[in-house]
Amino acid sequence: MSLRSWLGVGAGAAIALALPISTWIVGLSLEGLVYTAEQARLRDIAIEQARPVTDLLSALVPAELLLGPLGVFIAGRSARIRGATRWLVLMLATIPLLGGFWLLGLLTMFGALGSSL
């Protein structure tokens, strides 16, 4: 297998992982545990300041169902994957991993916000 374009592989990976990683980073930036009333007040302020970003990421959750496989497809085409068996192996290897990143990001963000799925 020879790569046609490193840029295409990188772009495909970026498309596939952009939403899960950004959701995970936003979740990590908001603190989940509160010990005192002052920390609770500061956490509430941070959550309200991050509300537009979290609302946008929550609205884009269904888009990951399209962007994930699209990014894998772009990376596969750039890596010159040929044949149905190789495509099946690529999808079976990457989609569960991508789904794990996606779930990790969602659970981290929603856990930090104190809401449930």
MMTF fields as JSON, N, C-alpha, C and O atoms, coordinates in Angstrom:
{
  "mmtfVersion": "1.0.0",
  "mmtfProducer": "UNKNOWN",
  "numBonds": 467,
  "numAtoms": 468,
  "numGroups": 117,
  "numChains": 1,
  "numModels": 1,
  "chainsPerModel": [1],
  "groupsPerChain": [117],
  "chainIdList": ["A"],
  "bondAtomList": [4, 2, 8, 6, 12, 10, 16, 14, 20, 18, 24, 22, 28, 26, 32, 30, 36, 34, 40, 38, 44, 42, 48, 46, 52, 50, 56, 54, 60, 58, 64, 62, 68, 66, 72, 70, 76, 74, 80, 78, 84, 82, 88, 86, 92, 90, 96, 94, 100, 98, 104, 102, 108, 106, 112, 110, 116, 114, 120, 118, 124, 122, 128, 126, 132, 130, 136, 134, 140, 138, 144, 142, 148, 146, 152, 150, 156, 154, 160, 158, 164, 162, 168, 166, 172, 170, 176, 174, 180, 178, 184, 182, 188, 186, 192, 190, 196, 194, 200, 198, 204, 202, 208, 206, 212, 210, 216, 214, 220, 218, 224, 222, 228, 226, 232, 230, 236, 234, 240, 238, 244, 242, 248, 246, 252, 250, 256, 254, 260, 258, 264, 262, 268, 266, 272, 270, 276, 274, 280, 278, 284, 282, 288, 286, 292, 290, 296, 294, 300, 298, 304, 302, 308, 306, 312, 310, 316, 314, 320, 318, 324, 322, 328, 326, 332, 330, 336, 334, 340, 338, 344, 342, 348, 346, 352, 350, 356, 354, 360, 358, 364, 362, 368, 366, 372, 370, 376, 374, 380, 378, 384, 382, 388, 386, 392, 390, 396, 394, 400, 398, 404, 402, 408, 406, 412, 410, 416, 414, 420, 418, 424, 422, 428, 426, 432, 430, 436, 434, 440, 438, 444, 442, 448, 446, 452, 450, 456, 454, 460, 458, 464, 462],
  "bondOrderList": [1, 1, 1, 1, 1, 1, 1, 1, 1, 1, 1, 1, 1, 1, 1, 1, 1, 1, 1, 1, 1, 1, 1, 1, 1, 1, 1, 1, 1, 1, 1, 1, 1, 1, 1, 1, 1, 1, 1, 1, 1, 1, 1, 1, 1, 1, 1, 1, 1, 1, 1, 1, 1, 1, 1, 1, 1, 1, 1, 1, 1, 1, 1, 1, 1, 1, 1, 1, 1, 1, 1, 1, 1, 1, 1, 1, 1, 1, 1, 1, 1, 1, 1, 1, 1, 1, 1, 1, 1, 1, 1, 1, 1, 1, 1, 1, 1, 1, 1, 1, 1, 1, 1, 1, 1, 1, 1, 1, 1, 1, 1, 1, 1, 1, 1, 1],
  "groupList": [{"groupName": "MET", "atomNameList": ["N", "CA", "C", "O"], "elementList": ["N", "C", "C", "O"], "formalChargeList": [0, 0, 0, 0], "bondAtomList": [1, 0, 2, 1, 3, 2], "bondOrderList": [1, 1, 2], "singleLetterCode": "M", "chemCompType": "L-PEPTIDE LINKING"}, {"groupName": "SER", "atomNameList": ["N", "CA", "C", "O"], "elementList": ["N", "C", "C", "O"], "formalChargeList": [0, 0, 0, 0], "bondAtomList": [1, 0, 2, 1, 3, 2], "bondOrderList": [1, 1, 2], "singleLetterCode": "S", "chemCompType": "L-PEPTIDE LINKING"}, {"groupName": "LEU", "atomNameList": ["N", "CA", "C", "O"], "elementList": ["N", "C", "C", "O"], "formalChargeList": [0, 0, 0, 0], "bondAtomList": [1, 0, 2, 1, 3, 2], "bondOrderList": [1, 1, 2], "singleLetterCode": "L", "chemCompType": "L-PEPTIDE LINKING"}, {"groupName": "ARG", "atomNameList": ["N", "CA", "C", "O"], "elementList": ["N", "C", "C", "O"], "formalChargeList": [0, 0, 0, 0], "bondAtomList": [1, 0, 2, 1, 3, 2], "bondOrderList": [1, 1, 2], "singleLetterCode": "R", "chemCompType": "L-PEPTIDE LINKING"}, {"groupName": "TRP", "atomNameList": ["N", "CA", "C", "O"], "elementList": ["N", "C", "C", "O"], "formalChargeList": [0, 0, 0, 0], "bondAtomList": [1, 0, 2, 1, 3, 2], "bondOrderList": [1, 1, 2], "singleLetterCode": "W", "chemCompType": "L-PEPTIDE LINKING"}, {"groupName": "GLY", "atomNameList": ["N", "CA", "C", "O"], "elementList": ["N", "C", "C", "O"], "formalChargeList": [0, 0, 0, 0], "bondAtomList": [1, 0, 2, 1, 3, 2], "bondOrderList": [1, 1, 2], "singleLetterCode": "G", "chemCompType": "PEPTIDE LINKING"}, {"groupName": "VAL", "atomNameList": ["N", "CA", "C", "O"], "elementList": ["N", "C", "C", "O"], "formalChargeList": [0, 0, 0, 0], "bondAtomList": [1, 0, 2, 1, 3, 2], "bondOrderList": [1, 1, 2], "singleLetterCode": "V", "chemCompType": "L-PEPTIDE LINKING"}, {"groupName": "ALA", "atomNameList": ["N", "CA", "C", "O"], "elementList": ["N", "C", "C", "O"], "formalChargeList": [0, 0, 0, 0], "bondAtomList": [1, 0, 2, 1, 3, 2], "bondOrderList": [1, 1, 2], "singleLetterCode": "A", "chemCompType": "L-PEPTIDE LINKING"}, {"groupName": "ILE", "atomNameList": ["N", "CA", "C", "O"], "elementList": ["N", "C", "C", "O"], "formalChargeList": [0, 0, 0, 0], "bondAtomList": [1, 0, 2, 1, 3, 2], "bondOrderList": [1, 1, 2], "singleLetterCode": "I", "chemCompType": "L-PEPTIDE LINKING"}, {"groupName": "PRO", "atomNameList": ["N", "CA", "C", "O"], "elementList": ["N", "C", "C", "O"], "formalChargeList": [0, 0, 0, 0], "bondAtomList": [1, 0, 2, 1, 3, 2], "bondOrderList": [1, 1, 2], "singleLetterCode": "P", "chemCompType": "L-PEPTIDE LINKING"}, {"groupName": "THR", "atomNameList": ["N", "CA", "C", "O"], "elementList": ["N", "C", "C", "O"], "formalChargeList": [0, 0, 0, 0], "bondAtomList": [1, 0, 2, 1, 3, 2], "bondOrderList": [1, 1, 2], "singleLetterCode": "T", "chemCompType": "L-PEPTIDE LINKING"}, {"groupName": "GLU", "atomNameList": ["N", "CA", "C", "O"], "elementList": ["N", "C", "C", "O"], "formalChargeList": [0, 0, 0, 0], "bondAtomList": [1, 0, 2, 1, 3, 2], "bondOrderList": [1, 1, 2], "singleLetterCode": "E", "chemCompType": "L-PEPTIDE LINKING"}, {"groupName": "TYR", "atomNameList": ["N", "CA", "C", "O"], "elementList": ["N", "C", "C", "O"], "formalChargeList": [0, 0, 0, 0], "bondAtomList": [1, 0, 2, 1, 3, 2], "bondOrderList": [1, 1, 2], "singleLetterCode": "Y", "chemCompType": "L-PEPTIDE LINKING"}, {"groupName": "GLN", "atomNameList": ["N", "CA", "C", "O"], "elementList": ["N", "C", "C", "O"], "formalChargeList": [0, 0, 0, 0], "bondAtomList": [1, 0, 2, 1, 3, 2], "bondOrderList": [1, 1, 2], "singleLetterCode": "Q", "chemCompType": "L-PEPTIDE LINKING"}, {"groupName": "ASP", "atomNameList": ["N", "CA", "C", "O"], "elementList": ["N", "C", "C", "O"], "formalChargeList": [0, 0, 0, 0], "bondAtomList": [1, 0, 2, 1, 3, 2], "bondOrderList": [1, 1, 2], "singleLetterCode": "D", "chemCompType": "L-PEPTIDE LINKING"}, {"groupName": "PHE", "atomNameList": ["N", "CA", "C", "O"], "elementList": ["N", "C", "C", "O"], "formalChargeList": [0, 0, 0, 0], "bondAtomList": [1, 0, 2, 1, 3, 2], "bondOrderList": [1, 1, 2], "singleLetterCode": "F", "chemCompType": "L-PEPTIDE LINKING"}],
  "groupTypeList": [0, 1, 2, 3, 1, 4, 2, 5, 6, 5, 7, 5, 7, 7, 8, 7, 2, 7, 2, 9, 8, 1, 10, 4, 8, 6, 5, 2, 1, 2, 11, 5, 2, 6, 12, 10, 7, 11, 13, 7, 3, 2, 3, 14, 8, 7, 8, 11, 13, 7, 3, 9, 6, 10, 14, 2, 2, 1, 7, 2, 6, 9, 7, 11, 2, 2, 2, 5, 9, 2, 5, 6, 15, 8, 7, 5, 3, 1, 7, 3, 8, 3, 5, 7, 10, 3, 4, 2, 6, 2, 0, 2, 7, 10, 8, 9, 2, 2, 5, 5, 15, 4, 2, 2, 5, 2, 2, 10, 0, 15, 5, 7, 2, 5, 1, 1, 2],
  "groupIdList": [1, 2, 3, 4, 5, 6, 7, 8, 9, 10, 11, 12, 13, 14, 15, 16, 17, 18, 19, 20, 21, 22, 23, 24, 25, 26, 27, 28, 29, 30, 31, 32, 33, 34, 35, 36, 37, 38, 39, 40, 41, 42, 43, 44, 45, 46, 47, 48, 49, 50, 51, 52, 53, 54, 55, 56, 57, 58, 59, 60, 61, 62, 63, 64, 65, 66, 67, 68, 69, 70, 71, 72, 73, 74, 75, 76, 77, 78, 79, 80, 81, 82, 83, 84, 85, 86, 87, 88, 89, 90, 91, 92, 93, 94, 95, 96, 97, 98, 99, 100, 101, 102, 103, 104, 105, 106, 107, 108, 109, 110, 111, 112, 113, 114, 115, 116, 117],
  "secStructList": [7, 7, 7, 1, 7, 2, 2, 2, 2, 2, 2, 2, 2, 2, 2, 2, 2, 2, 2, 2, 2, 2, 2, 2, 2, 2, 2, 2, 2, 1, 7, 7, 7, 7, 7, 1, 2, 2, 2, 2, 2, 2, 2, 2, 2, 2, 2, 2, 2, 2, 2, 2, 2, 2, 2, 2, 2, 2, 2, 6, 4, 4, 4, 2, 2, 2, 2, 2, 2, 2, 2, 2, 2, 2, 2, 2, 2, 2, 6, 6, 7, 7, 1, 2, 2, 2, 2, 2, 2, 2, 2, 2, 2, 2, 2, 2, 2, 2, 2, 2, 2, 2, 2, 2, 2, 2, 2, 2, 2, 2, 2, 2, 2, 6, 7, 7, 7],
  "xCoordList": [0.851, 0.0, 0.891, 1.682, 0.774, 1.508, 0.514, -0.582, 0.919, 0.039, 0.018, 1.053, -1.165, -1.313, -1.066, -0.433, -1.567, -1.463, -1.519, -2.521, -0.441, -0.454, -1.461, -2.093, -1.605, -2.557, -3.978, -4.764, -4.312, -5.645, -5.91, -7.009, -4.9, -5.055, -5.241, -6.093, -4.446, -4.589, -5.916, -6.529, -6.359, -7.647, -8.79, -9.735, -8.711, -9.743, -9.785, -10.861, -8.616, -8.566, -9.093, -9.786, -8.767, -9.263, -10.776, -11.435, -11.331, -12.786, -13.456, -14.473, -12.885, -13.495, -13.387, -14.299, -12.298, -12.053, -12.3, -12.158, -12.659, -12.813, -13.886, -13.627, -15.067, -16.145, -15.888, -16.076, -15.466, -15.221, -14.13, -14.268, -13.06, -11.968, -12.36, -12.028, -13.056, -13.472, -14.494, -14.471, -15.385, -16.337, -15.615, -15.974, -14.609, -13.837, -13.06, -12.996, -12.474, -11.71, -12.622, -12.255, -13.805, -14.752, -15.175, -15.28, -15.416, -15.779, -14.68, -14.956, -13.425, -12.312, -12.087, -11.581, -12.458, -12.224, -13.214, -12.952, -14.339, -15.315, -15.128, -15.121, -14.979, -14.731, -15.997, -17.086, -15.856, -17.011, -17.31, -18.479, -16.299, -16.508, -16.532, -15.778, -17.418, -17.549, -17.504, -18.224, -16.655, -16.527, -17.091, -17.627, -16.98, -17.461, -18.459, -18.62, -19.13, -20.101, -19.416, -19.973, -18.207, -17.469, -17.088, -17.183, -16.664, -16.332, -17.573, -17.5, -18.702, -19.951, -20.341, -20.791, -20.171, -20.493, -19.568, -20.03, -18.274, -17.326, -17.589, -17.441, -17.975, -18.298, -19.534, -19.575, -20.546, -21.755, -21.462, -22.037, -20.572, -20.177, -19.455, -19.719, -18.545, -17.812, -18.755, -18.588, -19.741, -20.701, -21.542, -21.804, -21.967, -22.77, -21.954, -22.486, -20.663, -19.823, -19.576, -19.418, -19.544, -19.305, -20.602, -20.557, -21.739, -23.034, -23.179, -23.67, -22.779, -22.923, -22.12, -22.586, -20.919, -20.089, -20.698, -20.763, -21.142, -21.73, -23.042, -23.34, -23.825, -25.061, -24.764, -25.45, -23.738, -23.354, -22.868, -23.262, -22.023, -21.525, -22.635, -22.631, -23.581, -24.725, -25.585, -26.119, -25.719, -26.504, -25.787, -26.432, -24.459, -23.691, -23.464, -22.815, -23.991, -23.812, -24.297, -23.575, -25.473, -25.889, -25.0, -24.931, -24.329, -23.455, -22.27, -21.709, -21.886, -20.76, -21.097, -20.198, -22.371, -22.763, -22.454, -22.279, -22.384, -22.016, -20.531, -19.866, -20.015, -18.637, -17.603, -16.535, -17.902, -16.96, -16.655, -15.498, -17.678, -17.399, -16.884, -16.092, -17.319, -16.812, -15.315, -14.569, -14.876, -13.446, -12.639, -11.541, -13.184, -12.502, -12.43, -11.411, -13.495, -13.503, -12.442, -11.711, -12.357, -11.364, -9.951, -9.089, -9.716, -8.39, -8.089, -6.958, -9.082, -8.879, -8.589, -7.725, -9.305, -9.041, -7.647, -6.951, -7.24, -5.909, -4.808, -3.685, -5.128, -4.154, -4.193, -3.507, -4.996, -5.133, -5.613, -5.083, -6.609, -7.222, -8.046, -8.888, -7.804, -8.517, -9.092, -8.463, -10.278, -10.897, -11.879, -11.677, -12.936, -14.005, -13.527, -13.937, -12.666, -12.185, -11.354, -11.505, -10.497, -9.674, -10.526, -10.26, -11.547, -12.446, -13.22, -13.414, -13.659, -14.384, -13.498, -13.936, -12.256, -11.32, -11.06, -11.02, -10.885, -10.664, -11.848, -11.659, -13.053, -14.239, -14.419, -14.749, -14.207, -14.36, -13.295, -13.519, -12.157, -11.094, -11.266, -10.924, -11.788, -11.807, -13.14, -13.141, -14.252, -15.544, -15.768, -16.231, -15.467, -15.622, -14.689, -15.075, -13.468, -12.537, -13.053, -12.985, -13.562, -14.136, -15.36, -15.545, -16.184, -17.349, -16.956, -17.64, -15.861, -15.365, -14.915, -15.215, -14.189, -13.796, -15.023, -15.065, -16.008, -17.226, -17.963, -18.4, -18.101, -18.778, -18.004, -18.606, -16.678, -15.85, -16.054, -16.196, -16.068, -16.279, -17.653, -17.779, -18.683, -20.04, -20.182, -20.736, -19.681, -19.797, -19.006, -19.436, -17.857, -17.055, -17.762, -17.828, -18.294, -18.955, -20.241, -20.45, -21.113, -22.369, -22.161, -22.939, -21.131, -20.821, -20.355, -20.715, -19.55, -19.087, -20.235, -20.244, -21.196, -22.351, -23.356, -24.234, -23.234, -24.158, -25.485, -26.464, -25.541, -26.775, -26.565, -25.442, -27.644, -27.563, -27.852, -28.376, -27.505, -27.796, -29.264, -29.783],
  "yCoordList": [-1.18, 0.0, 1.235, 1.429, 2.038, 3.295, 4.436, 4.406, 5.425, 6.564, 7.468, 7.773, 7.883, 8.858, 10.249, 11.083, 10.493, 11.835, 11.787, 11.364, 12.223, 12.34, 13.398, 13.275, 14.424, 15.483, 14.93, 15.294, 14.056, 13.463, 12.571, 12.578, 11.799, 10.938, 11.796, 11.506, 12.844, 13.751, 14.482, 14.654, 14.91, 15.604, 14.659, 15.054, 13.417, 12.44, 12.16, 12.077, 12.014, 11.801, 13.018, 12.874, 14.203, 15.421, 15.542, 15.946, 15.198, 15.245, 14.245, 14.55, 13.053, 12.003, 12.292, 11.954, 12.906, 13.08, 14.486, 14.709, 15.433, 16.819, 16.965, 17.556, 16.445, 16.588, 15.807, 16.368, 14.536, 13.839, 14.486, 14.582, 14.925, 15.52, 16.887, 17.207, 17.695, 19.003, 18.853, 19.625, 17.877, 17.635, 17.184, 17.601, 16.344, 15.862, 17.003, 17.084, 17.881, 19.011, 19.971, 20.448, 20.26, 21.129, 20.484, 21.167, 19.187, 18.488, 18.534, 18.688, 18.401, 18.468, 19.874, 20.041, 20.88, 22.253, 22.695, 23.651, 22.008, 22.33, 21.38, 20.161, 21.925, 21.083, 20.366, 20.94, 19.109, 18.301, 18.279, 18.236, 18.306, 18.188, 19.56, 20.461, 19.694, 20.947, 20.621, 19.738, 21.334, 21.067, 22.178, 21.909, 23.403, 24.523, 25.337, 25.143, 26.256, 27.114, 28.041, 28.328, 28.512, 29.385, 28.622, 29.17, 27.375, 26.571, 26.28, 26.227, 26.093, 25.862, 27.101, 26.991, 28.288, 29.522, 29.727, 30.107, 29.48, 29.626, 28.588, 28.889, 27.38, 26.347, 26.74, 26.547, 27.292, 27.726, 28.859, 28.909, 29.762, 30.849, 30.283, 30.697, 29.339, 28.729, 27.986, 28.037, 27.298, 26.568, 27.532, 27.276, 28.629, 29.611, 30.282, 30.589, 30.513, 31.104, 30.118, 30.522, 28.837, 27.819, 27.329, 26.482, 27.829, 27.335, 27.417, 26.458, 28.512, 28.515, 27.403, 26.805, 27.129, 26.079, 24.705, 23.869, 24.474, 23.173, 22.952, 21.83, 24.004, 23.866, 23.535, 22.711, 24.182, 23.896, 22.457, 21.761, 22.011, 20.644, 19.627, 18.563, 19.945, 19.047, 18.967, 17.906, 20.07, 20.067, 19.322, 18.789, 19.283, 18.622, 17.13, 16.457, 16.615, 15.192, 14.294, 13.364, 14.513, 13.645, 13.779, 12.856, 14.903, 15.084, 14.13, 13.798, 13.69, 12.764, 11.418, 10.702, 11.07, 9.825, 9.87, 8.825, 11.053, 11.218, 11.546, 11.005, 12.433, 12.891, 11.818, 11.787, 10.941, 9.888, 8.963, 8.851, 8.29, 7.426, 8.198, 7.66, 9.446, 10.245, 10.494, 10.388, 10.822, 11.025, 9.757, 9.801, 8.612, 7.335, 7.04, 6.547, 7.335, 7.111, 7.979, 7.491, 9.249, 10.141, 9.649, 9.64, 9.242, 8.724, 7.436, 7.229, 6.577, 5.334, 5.558, 4.894, 6.491, 6.807, 7.401, 7.092, 8.245, 8.845, 7.825, 7.987, 6.778, 5.719, 4.633, 3.617, 4.849, 3.916, 2.532, 1.512, 2.511, 1.243, 0.758, 1.492, -0.475, -1.06, -2.404, -3.146, -2.71, -4.0, -3.951, -3.235, -4.718, -4.721, -5.255, -4.755, -6.262, -6.849, -5.841, -5.733, -5.116, -4.112, -2.965, -2.45, -2.562, -1.519, -2.005, -1.25, -3.253, -3.811, -3.857, -3.511, -4.282, -4.32, -2.911, -2.699, -1.951, -0.566, -0.048, 0.542, -0.264, 0.207, -0.521, 0.107, -1.831, -2.589, -2.228, -2.384, -1.754, -1.363, 0.064, 0.354, 0.952, 2.364, 2.846, 3.698, 2.329, 2.84, 2.566, 3.472, 1.36, 1.188, 2.095, 2.611, 2.287, 3.186, 4.617, 5.326, 5.03, 6.365, 6.519, 7.558, 5.49, 5.52, 5.615, 6.27, 4.968, 5.071, 6.481, 6.986, 7.123, 8.52, 9.422, 10.328, 9.17, 9.962, 9.825, 10.82, 8.591, 8.348, 8.938, 9.49, 8.832, 9.429, 10.938, 11.507, 11.58, 13.025, 13.421, 14.383, 12.685, 13.0, 12.813, 13.67, 11.695, 11.432, 12.431, 12.824, 12.839, 13.836, 15.182, 15.825, 15.616, 16.917, 16.919, 17.814, 15.931, 15.907, 15.64, 16.118, 14.887, 14.669, 15.95, 16.223, 16.736, 18.01, 19.004, 19.829, 18.925, 19.835, 19.376, 20.142, 18.14, 17.641, 17.19, 17.073, 16.937, 16.457, 15.05, 14.547, 14.421, 13.038, 12.977, 13.924, 11.855, 11.639, 11.454, 11.252],
  "zCoordList": [0.0, 0.0, 0.0, 0.923, -0.988, -1.041, -0.903, -1.463, -0.155, 0.083, -1.13, -1.723, -1.48, -2.552, -1.995, -2.641, -0.8, -0.249, 1.271, 1.848, 1.919, 3.373, 3.803, 4.852, 2.998, 3.301, 3.334, 4.209, 2.39, 2.359, 3.554, 4.11, 3.953, 5.135, 6.382, 7.223, 6.494, 7.64, 7.651, 8.704, 6.481, 6.39, 6.737, 7.42, 6.274, 6.611, 8.104, 8.696, 8.709, 10.155, 10.912, 11.919, 10.432, 11.084, 10.975, 11.933, 9.826, 9.65, 10.577, 11.201, 10.663, 11.473, 12.967, 13.722, 13.406, 14.84, 15.367, 16.569, 14.528, 14.982, 16.057, 17.105, 15.82, 16.805, 18.084, 19.164, 18.03, 19.294, 20.138, 21.357, 19.509, 20.285, 20.833, 21.974, 20.048, 20.561, 21.685, 22.643, 21.584, 22.669, 23.925, 25.027, 23.779, 24.912, 25.564, 26.79, 24.76, 25.303, 26.062, 27.136, 25.52, 26.227, 27.54, 28.558, 27.527, 28.757, 29.8, 30.99, 29.359, 30.304, 30.842, 31.952, 30.069, 30.51, 31.588, 32.318, 31.687, 32.724, 33.897, 33.722, 35.063, 36.225, 36.637, 36.601, 37.03, 37.386, 38.875, 39.257, 39.722, 41.157, 41.817, 41.451, 42.801, 43.536, 45.022, 45.488, 45.774, 47.195, 48.065, 49.14, 47.623, 48.427, 47.623, 46.418, 48.317, 47.648, 46.644, 45.585, 46.973, 46.053, 44.781, 43.683, 44.916, 43.745, 42.913, 41.685, 43.569, 42.836, 42.045, 40.904, 42.645, 41.945, 40.74, 39.665, 40.914, 39.814, 38.713, 37.528, 39.098, 38.106, 37.309, 36.094, 37.984, 37.283, 36.303, 35.216, 36.688, 35.783, 34.567, 33.438, 34.793, 33.673, 32.735, 31.516, 33.297, 32.461, 31.644, 30.469, 32.24, 31.497, 30.397, 29.33, 30.651, 29.608, 28.469, 27.317, 28.788, 27.764, 27.128, 26.236, 27.553, 27.062, 25.54, 24.946, 24.874, 23.408, 22.725, 21.755, 23.231, 22.647, 22.91, 22.009, 24.14, 24.462, 23.721, 23.312, 23.544, 22.771, 21.305, 20.699, 20.742, 19.366, 19.221, 18.285, 20.134, 20.061, 20.274, 19.654, 21.142, 21.345, 20.092, 19.77, 19.395, 18.157, 17.033, 16.13, 17.087, 16.037, 16.294, 15.493, 17.393, 17.707, 16.569, 16.209, 15.981, 14.869, 13.629, 12.817, 13.478, 12.317, 12.353, 11.309, 13.537, 13.637, 13.002, 12.56, 12.952, 12.291, 10.799, 10.174, 10.23, 8.828, 8.665, 7.781, 9.519, 9.361, 9.69, 9.079, 10.641, 11.003, 9.836, 9.43, 9.282, 8.124, 6.906, 6.132, 6.722, 5.605, 5.753, 4.779, 6.952, 7.194, 6.982, 6.427, 7.428, 7.208, 5.71, 5.224, 4.982, 3.535, 2.846, 1.984, 3.216, 2.609, 2.918, 2.04, 4.161, 4.519, 3.755, 3.313, 3.596, 2.861, 1.393, 0.82, 0.779, -0.639, -0.803, -1.77, 0.128, 0.041, 0.291, -0.187, 1.038, 1.3, 0.235, 0.35, -0.802, -1.933, -1.494, -1.934, -0.633, -0.251, -1.442, -1.959, -1.872, -3.01, -2.586, -1.832, -3.067, -2.816, -1.659, -0.679, -1.792, -0.788, 0.556, 1.603, 0.534, 1.789, 2.57, 3.787, 1.908, 2.599, 3.132, 4.218, 2.379, 2.868, 4.089, 5.042, 4.065, 5.204, 6.441, 7.538, 6.265, 7.391, 7.913, 9.125, 7.017, 7.432, 8.25, 9.314, 7.76, 8.475, 9.808, 10.814, 9.823, 11.067, 12.098, 13.298, 11.648, 12.568, 13.08, 14.226, 12.246, 12.64, 13.223, 14.111, 12.752, 13.214, 14.706, 15.399, 15.251, 16.702, 17.506, 18.555, 17.018, 17.697, 17.675, 18.679, 16.544, 16.409, 17.309, 17.943, 17.36, 18.248, 19.715, 20.501, 20.085, 21.457, 21.802, 22.884, 20.877, 21.085, 21.193, 22.026, 20.356, 20.349, 21.673, 22.251, 22.155, 23.423, 24.59, 25.511, 24.569, 25.612, 25.667, 26.749, 24.521, 24.483, 24.999, 25.757, 24.593, 25.053, 26.553, 27.241, 27.058, 28.491, 29.319, 30.404, 28.814, 29.531, 29.559, 30.606, 28.411, 28.363, 29.171, 29.99, 28.958, 29.678, 31.171, 31.997, 31.519, 32.927, 33.602, 34.746, 32.887, 33.446, 33.58, 34.494, 32.677, 32.75, 33.793, 34.189, 34.238, 35.25, 34.674, 35.409, 33.383, 32.773, 32.282, 32.258, 31.893, 31.435, 29.944, 29.357, 29.347, 27.939, 27.833, 26.735]
}
